[in-house]
Amino acid sequence: MGTVLSFVFILFLIPHSLASVTVYSQLPLGDATKSASASSATYTGAAAYDPTVLTPPAVPQGFITQLSLSLSATSENVALSQPLKGSFLGFSIEFSVINQVFGKNSSYIQVPFLNLMSALRQRGGEVRIRVGGNTQESAALVDTLPNGDMILKEPSNLNDPTSTPALRYTTDAIYMLGNISSLVDIKWFLGLPFNDTSNLRLQIAELAEAVLDPGGHLLGLQVGNEPDLYASHGLRPSTYGPSDYVNELGTMITAIANDNLIPVKNNLVVPSVSGTWTPEQVFDTGLLTSYGNVLGYLAIEHYPTDNCYAHYGFGHPVYPQDVFPNYLNHTSAQALVQPYLNASSYAASVGKPFVMMETNTASCGGFPGVSDSFGAAMWATDFALQMGAVGFWGAMLHVGGQGVYYNPFTPPPTNQSSFHQWTIGSVFYSSLFVAEALGSSGTARLVDLTNSLTSPSATNGNGPLATAMYTPVYAVYENDAPARLVVFNFITDQSGASTVQFQFGVSGGNIPQSVQVKYLLAPSVSEKHNITWAGQTFGSTFESDGRLQGTPAITTISCSTSSNSCTIPLPAPCIALIFLTSSSFSESNPSTTVTFATTAATKTHNTATINPSVLATSNGISGNVRDQLASTSYKTGTATAEGPRMVLSVLAGVVSLVVGAWMGAGAGWL
């Protein structure tokens, strides 16, 4: 605990210089603590705290609530995926916001971030993070920056419609990544600057190899972020095509080959196209024939839609309420992977992991009421599992600054870090769920069994159930045996009439005597904050220190060994994770979780707090006009927060002065 003075004392504070952090396109926060429904047209604060709540879709006509599944006891004749790790659903962090998300520098690391990553690591074995995005393209290493900062954003002189700033960084940024990895075993993808192929800047690769790779924490180096958008963003000539990109890639590969400070030559990530070009168009240039020996991963970046008109004025307007239903069924996930089935198969045939390097609910920041809803958490979980089932190696949910709706986690503005904590977005629960669903063994193999669902109330013969799109189901096999089931109910219905009774049996084997179930729950798909994972939550806006709060609620359900069946209730809405064996449960649920405490704070003055009950019953000031009024601003007014001249007095009760950070409680984050 920080120092607490229980009576009236004189507070001596050492003057401390604080560097500010610039957040580009920052809007006022407004009243971000409100939870009531609000119109996006009336909210003027930062997108990350937008209180907009949408209307859930109505219950579809003929929704089937009695479902049955026959689960094969072995993997024989089951179309399983390649082995997957619990780290499958990682994060893509925009390079320009790492000082907000990770920490001020290599010594001051954000404790809530470490706690969040620790929760994932202990469930899934490791965490994967990509640092890059649009700001990787112009990043340049410099010796020092003002105020000891490790990154600096500068206005770009390019005609870029997204107003992406130019970025300067110091070596401390890479050392910070190394320090984080030593604490929570994060594996990194880093982006190489690619805006000027006549003047390549390879310092980030040199540093990464020296700092991260000796510990096995460097996964790969991305060459080009969405090169298929270079022409439309004014970064290349209008005629720029796949062959031009591959030719420039060759220039980069030659430079790396000739750089003795980059010992690893075969970990490049390409082509990272976003859908304007198909991966096949790049593959058809002879990419793998020419450079297959130096490529570590084949990657794409894809969002289901965009909200660019609202942010930048190009494209077409999209209304959140209109698109919300598109995220609330299994058809969405299936449609998103469909264009990449051939590319993922090709990647497997040439022995390259196929990666979704960047995705989220919508590009250009997402949608209010959609991207930060429980429905988005359900969508992201389904999308991730669907990618894993069809051949993807991993996927990264994108993280931006305060001005986006889809963040898995958002630190408070720097000037509010002394009294506000982090805001955990709904899609972070998706990463947590996927980590537990796949476990830490690295042997998990997925299969989508949605089309195998049957129902005694079905009237459509042997085909897929008419409403199965709202109740997808996946099986996770380990060591050729079923270990877990994942079942969704995308419907919102608080009456209980749409609770699904999911019954499963084991074909060629025996049902366990009981199973353990963990539910990801919320009252509605439009809910923003009242989200629980097995009874625990990260809370509402500005409420999280990165640790799950509350008592775990794990449901044990008895099965019928005589009928070889087990029935699991699925409230509307929810996702259920069903553990079929005790070993699969213990693998995904550590008995203890490592958390981190801090002893540093960004605010070291004006830290007085008064018990509200004392304040409510006090008589205020004396009313004597000769009493001198002091300012609460630092170094302003006749009394200051500096040295022995700061004297606090109260008429009744106790004043508590808190200095420093609250150990383990999460106050005073960097």
Secondary structure, 3 states (H helix, E strand, C coil): CCEEECCCCECCCCCCCCCCCCCCCCCCCCCCCCCCCCCCCCCCCCHHHCCCCCCCCCCCCCCCCEEEEEEECCCCCCCCCCCECCCCEEEEEEHHHHHHHCECCCCCECHHHHHHHHHHHHHHCCEEEEEECHHHCCCEECCCCHHHCCEEEECCCCCCCCCCCEEEECHHHHHHHHHHHHHHCEEEEEEECCCCCCCCCCHHHHHHHHHCHHHCCEEEEEECCCHHHCCCCCCCCCCCCHHHHHHHHHHHHHHHHCCCCCCCCCCEEEEEECCCCCHHHHHCCCHHHHHHHHEEEEEEECCCCECHHHHHCCCCCCCHHHHHHHHCCHHHHHHHHHHHHHHHHHHHHCCCCEEEEEECCCECCCCCCCCCCHHHHHHHHHHHHHHHHCCCCEEEEEECCCCCCCCCEECCCHHHCCCCCEEECCCHHHHHHHHHHHCCCCCEEEEECHHHCECCCCCCCCCCCCCHHHCCEEEEEECCEEEEEEEEECCCCCCCCCCEEEEEEEECCCCCCEEEEEEEECCCCCCCCCCEECCEECCCCCCECCCCECCCCCEEEECECCCCEEEEEECCCEEEEEECCHHHHHHHCCCCCCCCCCCCCCCCCCCEEECHHHHHHCCCCCCCCCCCCCCCCCCCCCCCCCHHHCECCCCCCCEEEEECCCCCCCCCCC
